[in-house]
Amino acid sequence: MFRSNRPRQFHLPTPRETAEEWGERIAAVRDAPPDWFFLVGRQSTDHYLCHIDINYHQDREFLAIVQTSRPLPPEHRIGFFTTPESQLANFLANSDRFDFDPRTGRLPAVERTSAGELRLDGTPVPVEIHHSLGCRSALVPELPGQPGYLIVTAPDEHWEAFTDLVLRPPTTF
């Protein structure tokens, strides 16, 4: 076995550092209640930050994911695209709402879709809402003034709180 005496360079970026690396506006809930807190998640491919997740929690309950995504540069060979269905499955697998068995890898299918509306920066945006196991997920395919899209996923009982979104500058995180 080879051992290295060099110090390991491991740094976990703060939400502000992640937002600054992103460099563009990030989707978030317009007015989150004071007892909610959020965690910032990130997904990269080939060192290119392509998704930012704002995961909302209250006490120990996972309330929602608001994901802002942007297209990969053309030179990337591996594509990455999140759909409302995959985000809904991800939410269910990480919440207490679905007993996920990693041995089978089976996640619930979308039960139905319906027409709905989200508000983004005060503007109504018609969306198709995907439903499964008491949760919903919807895609806003274009963001005003920047490339990318957003997906919001939340349980039915919290859905209304996550339909009024804003694009916040990186300095607010």
Secondary structure, DSSP 8 states (H G I E B T S, - for coil): -----S--------HHHHHHHH-S-EEEESS--TTEEEEEEEEEETTEEEEEEEEEEETTEEEEEEEEE----TT-SS-----HHHHHHHHHHHSTTS---TTTT------EEEEEEEEETTEEEEEEEEEETTEEEEEE--BTTBS-EEEEEEEGGGGGGGSEEEEE-GGG-
